[in-house]
Amino acid sequence: MGEAYRRDPVQAVRGQTFISLLHEYVATQLESRLTTFAIRRGIKVRLEPLILGSTKPKNVDVAVVDPDNGPLILIGLRSQMSSIGKNVLTYYEGIVGECVSLQERFPMAVHGYAYLHPYRSIMPGHEEVSIDHLRYARMYAAVTGRPGPGYKGLRGVFDEFAYMVVDFGRNPPDVMDEHIKTAVPEPDMSIHTFVNRLITRFKSRLVFWDVFD
């Protein structure tokens, strides 16, 4: 992802080549965990399916979909590589609103989100811009975790969240999980555990369906 961005920052973001690598990573991780039962049922991991929310259709970035029962897991992913301080609150409002819309239609589905910021700005000419990662980590933690038997009535809160702060100045780039933990020790927001946490959440709700190993 670092190489793709440096080759052409504008094209990498606008052309989706940058974030599509993260889409593929999450989708591959989910596919590798599908059971024989799930495969025989025709349950698929899909990239950007058009899902009908309560307010409008939305192309969800990654979804696990049953052919008869619809979405089982819905995941949004976003990278924000520039103008972070200017736009982060607008995007925050947007992802929470999308979460509400999808949860109203599919309250039993597991809802996840992964958000990526650079540790330091790598936009040419903006390398010294300060990014308040710890504040943002607390923001994302505040909309994470639908616990207990009453989870179906809760809207605008993701089941699991991954906040990726990536140091693209290192080779290979380093995901700064320990940096985020200084502000938010809990919940776990690491991308390394993200898919496993989604699957664990799914299994705790639908104990009668052996979809994931």
N, C-alpha and C positions, 0 to 999 in steps of 0.2 A: 504494500500500500504506500509506503514511503517513496519507493522508486517511481510508482505511477504518478504520485502527486508532484514530485520534483521535475519530472519530464515535462509536464504541462499542467500547472495548478488549475487553470480555468477549465480546461477540457476534462481533467480528472473528476472535478466536482460536477460540472454541468452535464457531462456525458455519462455520469453514473459509473464510470469504470472503477473509480476508487471505492465507493461504498459497496459495489456489487461483489467485491472480493470478500467483504464481511458477510454479505447475504449468503454466499456460497459456503463459507466456513460453517455458519450456524446450520444451514440446511443439510450439509454433509454429516455434521455431528448428529443431528436428529435421525437422518436416514439410517445411520449405522446402528441405531438402537431399536429400530422397528423389529418386532417379533415376526415369526412365521405366521401367526394368527393375523397380524395387522396386514401383512403383505397379501395373504390370501383374501382378506376382506376388501382389498383395494384401497386401503388407507395410504395416502400419499403425502409427501412433503412437497409443497408447491411454492414457487417463487412468484410473488406479485399477483396472486389471484384477486379477482374483483369480488369483494365481500360486502354484502349489504348491511350497513350499520343502521342505527335508528334515525339518522338525519340525512345520510347520503351514502352511496356506494363508495368504497375505498379500496384501492389496490394495496393490500397488506403485504409487507415485504416478504415475510416467510410465514407459512401456515401449514399445520398438519390437519388434513381434511379427510373425514370419513365420507364415503359416497352416499350414504343414506342419512347420516345424522349431522353433517356439516362440520364446521370448524371445531377441532379439539384443542389446538394450541394456536394462538395468534401472536405474532412478534413484529414489532416495529424496530427499525434501525435507522440511525441518523449519524452523520459526521458533520461537524461544524468546525471548519478549519480557519475561518477568518471572521472579523466583525463579531467576535463572541460576546463581548460586553454589551454591544449595541442590540443584538438580536436574541440573546439567550432566553430572556423572559417571554418574548413573543412565541418562540418555539416551545417553551415550557407550557404555556397556555394551550398551544395547539395540540401537543401530544396528550395532555390530560383530557382535552375535549374529545379527541379521537378515541381515547380509552373509554370514556363515558358512553359514546355512541355504540361502540362495539360490545361493551358489557351489557347494555340494555337489550341488545339482540341475542347475545350469547353469554348469559351470566355464568354458565357452568364451564365454559372454556377457560383455559389457563392463558392469561394475558402477560406478555413480557415485552421489555424494551431494552435496547442497547444503544448507548449514546457515546460518541467518541469526540474528545477534544485533544488537541496537541498539548504536550507538556509546555513547550515553548512554541510561539508562532513560527511557522516556516514559510509564511507568505513573504516573498521578496519585498524588502523595504519595511517590514513590520516585525522584524525578529525580536525587538525589545518590548513589544506590547505585553503588559502584565495580564495574566489570566487567573482569576480567583477560583481555582479548582475546588478548594475546600468548601467555599460557600455553595458552589454548584452541587457538590456531593451531598450536602445537607438538604438541598432542595429536592434532589432525586430520591433520597432516602425517605423524605416526607410523603412521597406518593408511591410507596412500595410496601407490599405485604397485605394480602386479603386473608386474614386468619379465621380459623374456627368454623363452626357450622353455619354461621350467619353470613358467610362470604358472598352469597348470591345477591344479597341486598345492598352490597357496598359498590359504589360507582366512583370512577376516577382514580382508583388506586390499582397499580399493577401488582400482579402476583410476584413477579421477579424483575429485577432491574440490573443491568450491567453498565457501569460507568467506566469507560476506558479513557484513561489519560495516558497518552503515548508519547514517549521521548523519541522523536524521529531523528534526533541528532546522534543516536547510537546505532551501531551496526552489529547485530540486527536491532531494529527499534525495540524499545523496552516498554512494556505495559506497567505503569507505576502504581500497582495495587497498594503497596505499603504506604505510599504518599496519601492515598485516599483514606486509608484506615486511620490515619492520625485525626481526621475529622469525623469519620463514621466507622467506628469499629464494628458495628452491627447496624443494618443487615449486611450480609455478604453481597458485594456488588462487583465481584470479579468476573470478567468474561471467561476465565478459565473454568469456572464452576457453573456458568450461566445455564447451559443446556441441561446439565445434570440436575440443577435446582428446578428447572421447568418440569422435567420428567418426574422428579420426586413429588412435586406438587400435584401433577396429573394423577399419579398413582394413589395419592392420599385421598383424592376425590372420587375417582372411578375405580374402586378396588376390585370391581367385578369384571374389568376388561384388561386383558393382558396385551396391551398395545406396544409397550416398551420393555426391553429387558433391563 
